[in-house]
Amino acid sequence: MAEIVVKVPSELREFESISPIKWQLIIGKRIKEEFDEMVRLKKIVAKSKLTEKDVEELSEEVGVALAKRLPPKK
């Protein structure tokens, strides 16, 4: 099994009370969730017939449509 070192910022000192084994479970679960999401997205993209240009145009259209629906920033 691979080993990963994680540096925890000093402002998160309250997490020192959690045992190292629990950290291993928490981080391991989160990494697996991220990996599963990447695999899921890769499968979706693999089925797509859109070109990169199509995606950029669609993104622009969605951005414009959202801008029209959202209230202006103050």
C-alpha positions, 0 to 999 in steps of 0.5 A: 500500500502506498503511503501519503504524508499530509501536513495539517495547518497549525490553526487546525490544532483541535484535530490533534485529539483524533487518533492517527488511525481515525485520520487514516480512515478519514483521509483514505475514504476521502481519497477513494471518493475523489477517485471514484468521482474522477472515474465517473466523470471520465466515463461520461466524457468518454461517451461525449461527442462534443468537441472542446470548442463545443464545450467552450461555447456551451459554457459561455451560453450557460454563463450568460443565462445564469448572469441574466437570472442572478441579481446584480452584485452590489 
